[in-house]
Amino acid sequence: MTILVREGRPIRARSGNDKLEIEGVRVDTRPGTVDALIDWLIRYAPDAKSVNVEWASAGYPSKIELDHTDAIDDEVSFEVVEFVPLDSDS
C-alpha cells in the first residue's frame, strides 16, 4: 500500500494499481510523519528477525524493511519517496 502524507495527514492511498479512498483505508496505524516513522522503527525493530534501514543524506530513514518471521509475505516495509520538511517558522 502506498500512502501519500502531507503535514502528518494521509491524503491519498493506493494498493497495487488500485486507487483507494482514504475513508476506506485503515491508515491510522501507519506512521504519517518522519518522527512517527522513527518511533515505529524503535518500537518494532527490537523484536524483528531482520531489519534493513537505508538513510537519506538529510538524516531521515528513506527505506525500512522489517521481517518478524521466516513466513512468506509477513514483511513490513516503508519507503519515503519524497520528503519536504515543513517550514520551521510556520
C-alpha positions as CSV (number, residue, x, y, z in Angstrom):
1,M,0.0,0.0,0.0
2,T,1.3,3.5,-0.9
3,I,0.0,6.3,1.3
4,L,0.6,10.0,0.4
5,V,1.0,12.0,3.6
6,R,1.1,15.8,3.8
7,E,1.8,17.6,7.1
8,G,1.3,14.3,9.0
9,R,-2.1,13.5,7.5
10,P,-2.8,10.8,4.9
11,I,-4.5,12.3,1.8
12,R,-4.4,9.5,-0.8
13,A,-3.8,5.8,-0.8
14,R,-3.1,3.2,-3.4
15,S,-2.8,-0.6,-3.2
16,G,-1.0,-2.0,-6.2
17,N,-2.7,-0.4,-9.2
18,D,-5.9,0.3,-7.4
19,K,-6.7,3.8,-6.1
20,L,-8.5,3.7,-2.8
21,E,-10.4,6.3,-1.0
22,I,-8.8,7.4,2.3
23,E,-12.0,6.6,4.2
24,G,-11.9,3.0,3.1
25,V,-8.2,2.5,4.1
26,R,-7.0,1.9,7.6
27,V,-4.1,4.3,7.8
28,D,-4.2,5.3,11.4
29,T,-1.7,2.5,12.3
30,R,0.8,3.7,9.7
31,P,3.4,6.4,10.5
32,G,2.4,9.7,9.0
33,T,5.5,11.8,9.7
34,V,9.2,11.1,9.7
35,D,9.1,11.4,13.6
36,A,6.4,8.8,13.7
37,L,8.3,6.6,11.3
38,I,11.4,6.7,13.6
39,D,9.1,6.0,16.6
40,W,7.6,3.0,14.7
41,L,11.1,1.7,13.9
42,I,12.2,2.0,17.6
43,R,9.1,0.2,18.7
44,Y,9.1,-2.8,16.3
45,A,12.8,-3.3,15.3
46,P,13.9,-5.0,18.6
47,D,11.6,-8.0,18.0
48,A,12.3,-8.4,14.3
49,K,14.3,-11.3,12.9
50,S,15.8,-9.0,10.3
51,V,15.9,-5.2,9.9
52,N,17.2,-3.2,7.0
53,V,17.3,0.6,7.1
54,E,18.6,3.0,4.5
55,W,19.2,6.6,5.4
56,A,18.9,9.6,3.2
57,S,21.8,12.1,3.2
58,A,19.5,14.5,5.0
59,G,19.3,12.1,8.0
60,Y,15.9,10.6,7.8
61,P,15.1,6.9,7.1
62,S,14.4,6.6,3.4
63,K,13.6,2.9,3.4
64,I,12.8,0.5,6.3
65,E,12.2,-3.3,5.9
66,L,11.3,-5.5,8.9
67,D,10.8,-9.2,8.9
68,H,9.5,-10.9,12.1
69,T,9.4,-14.5,10.9
70,D,10.5,-16.7,8.1
71,A,7.0,-16.9,6.7
72,I,6.3,-15.6,3.3
73,D,4.6,-12.2,2.9
74,D,4.8,-11.1,6.5
75,E,7.5,-8.4,5.8
76,V,6.7,-4.8,6.6
77,S,8.4,-2.1,4.6
78,F,8.2,1.7,4.4
79,E,9.8,3.9,1.8
80,V,10.0,7.7,1.9
81,V,9.8,8.6,-1.8
82,E,9.8,12.3,-1.3
83,F,10.3,14.3,1.8
84,V,9.8,18.1,2.1
85,P,10.4,19.5,5.5
86,L,7.8,21.9,6.8
87,D,8.9,25.5,7.3
88,S,10.0,25.7,10.9
89,D,8.7,29.3,11.1
90,S,5.1,28.3,10.3
